[in-house]
Amino acid sequence: MSVTNTYAVTGMTCAHCVQAVTGELTQLPGVHEVSVDLPTGTVTVTSDGPLPIDEVRTAVDEAGYELASADA
């Protein structure tokens, strides 16, 4: 069973930003898909199960951006 969560990420402005965030989040265990909507700053992550918010925040931080909010 897959779980989909949506996060708001601030600071993304270009395709490089999308690639950086996608690359970091894809490395989290159990993540299948990452979809970024650049105009809204929304990042949707599909994974095997719920992701610890601290791990998501760390991955976004590593990419150079800030996790503003999460639906999970």
Buried (B, 14 or more C-beta within 10 A) or exposed (E): EEBEBBBBBEEBEEEEBBEBBBEBBEEBEEBEEBEBEBEEBBBBBBBEEEBEEEEBBBBBEBBEBBBEEBEE
